[in-house]
Amino acid sequence: MLFQMQENVGIFNALQKWDVIYLILNCCQDNLNNILIFVSKKRCSTLRSFLIHMQIEELLGVLNAQKEIRAFKDCPIIYSVAIHAGKTAADLSVLLGVSKSKIYRIIQSYNKQGKEWRVAKQWGGRMEARSLMSLEEERKLLKEVETEALSGQILIYKDIKGKIELKMGREVSDDYVWDLFKGHHWKKKVPRGSHPKSEEGTRQEYKKNSRN
C-alpha cells in the first residue's frame, strides 16, 4: 500500500483507517521519525494471529457438545473469530457482549493449546490430580469408619484421623480430615452435656446416689 503524503495530518488519518500499512515515503527525515513514533504507539486490534486448529464444522460441533458453562461461553468467541476473518476485537466485543481483553485471552490460549485448550482448565470443585485419594477410595474408607463407629470401636476424631493416616501411609492435617467429612456430607456431632429440660438439683442428686 502506497501513501505519498504532503502533510502529517493526512498520514495520521490514513493510519487510523488501516491496521497493517506499508509505507513508501518520499519525505524528509523529520516526518519519517514522527510517523514511526506514531506507529509504535498504535495497537493492532485485528485478530490476525488466529490459528486454524479445527475446521468450521468441527469447531461448531465442539461448541454444541460443551457441557461445562465456561467452555460453552468461550467457544462462541473462537467460532466468531474463525468465521469473521479480519474483524477487530472491538467489533467482536460488541457482537458477543464480552470485553476485548477476554477475546485476546481466549484466542491466545486457543492458539497455544489447539484442540486441547479446554481440557486442563477447571475452576473450583474437586481437583482429582491433587487429591490424596480418589473419590471412590474416600467413600470406601468412610464406609469402614462408619461400620466401626456404629459398633462402638471409634469414639473420637483422633481415632478416625489415625485410621485415615494408616490407610494412606502418611500424616494428614486436621483440615484435610474435616474437608473429607464435609465433602461427603458428614457433620460434626457433639453429645449434649445434659438434657435441656433436666433439673440441676435432680441431676446432682442422681450423681450422688448412682455411686452407691
C-alpha angles and dihedrals in degrees: 000000000000125000116179104180133180097196135035090234092065091049092051091051090051092049091054092057099050134048099200116039132174109201125201103183131191096191140108124283093254093059091047092055091051091051094049091050090051093049093049091058095047115095117217107233099182115103097232095144093070111133120211104229093153136027119247094257092050092046091051090051091053089050093053093045097055116116100170110088097224093049089049089055094046097050096067089056092056092041092050092050090049096052097036100057112186095020115134124238088246091057093047093046089059092045095048100031095236133114123269090238091058091051091051091047095050094046091047090053092047092049091052101042103027117193091357095059092116101037099084096039120103131156119201123326126084118338103208093185091059099038119111091217134020119252091254092050090052092051092049092049094049090048089057090048091050092051093051093043092054090053091051097250096119117050110157141035094253091060090055092046091050091053091051092050091048090051094048097038094230142073120271131196125251089246091058091056093048091046089051090054092046093048090057095041096253115152133208110248122189120189114242116250091224141357111271092231097047123112119237094221094050091048094052091047090052091052091054096047097041091068093059 
